[in-house]
Amino acid sequence: MTDDAQAQAELDGDPLRPSWAYTTGRLVLSPLARAIYRPHVEGRENIPTEGAVILASNHLSFIDSIAIPIAAAPRAVHFLAKSDYFTGTGVKGWLSRTFFTAVGAIAVERGAGQAALDALDRQKQILAAGAAVALHPEGTRSRDGRLYRGRTGIAYLALETGAPVVPIGLIGTDRVMPVGAKIPSFRERVTVRFGKPLDLTGHGPASSGKARRTATDEIMAAIHALSGQELAGVYNEVPAHNTLEKIKRALPHERL
């Protein structure tokens, strides 16, 4: 591999060409985090030991995407993180890039429209490599502790690739690191519950909007059974800024 290719692989977190930071992270950070937080893990045997798999969880805290790979070890798990974490300069930029690469993050431009489609394509590449990817179908963190309606991008990935979906219920991560906190607490304990893999192929093809919606609802029902959260019944979205945005949201449309 050329130096340029290796550098890009480290930036992208390519599961077929793991960087030194990712390899070191799996060997050092995961055991250290388990020793400090002593997570209570249930159902780890439900994670397939090889092949493509999607891990789908509720989203309560910044540390959710870190807690899942730690609890799923020794299975390697990748998740998408905004590219800002990988593009900083100086010592601070290097530390951020190294840390997120070490925990299995892969850089992606986040947002709606084309950015959302690009993120789905990147996740398809990870699954095509036979790797595991972690997703939060709610899209963003719950600020009130309720479980919000799932976006259909996860069902598209499952139906398009045939990958099974392992639902996850995270409990306590919001106490370890609440929304807005800069430093995690070391006094709280996290529970991670892995449910049985879901085969969603019976819902229909990925091209069907109805199939994507019903498959997503099945995933969210499984997550709810594991997390025990109150159901919000709506999407987790920031308030509309103007009348046009309010009208757009009122109209039926698919959230990826």
ABEGO torsion letter per residue (X at the ends): XBAAAAAAAAAAGBAABBBAAAAAAAAAAAAAAAAAAGBBBBGAAABBABEBBBBBBBBABAAAAAAAAAAAOABBBBBBBBAAAAABBEAAAAAAAAAAAAAGBBBBBBEBEAAAAAAAAAAAAAAAAGBBBBBBAAGBBBAAGBBBBBBAAAAAAAAAAGBBBBBBBBBGAAAABBBGBABBBAABBBBBBBBBBBBAAAAEBAABAAAAAAAAAAAAAAAAAAAGBBBAGBBBBBBBABAAAAAAAABBBBBX
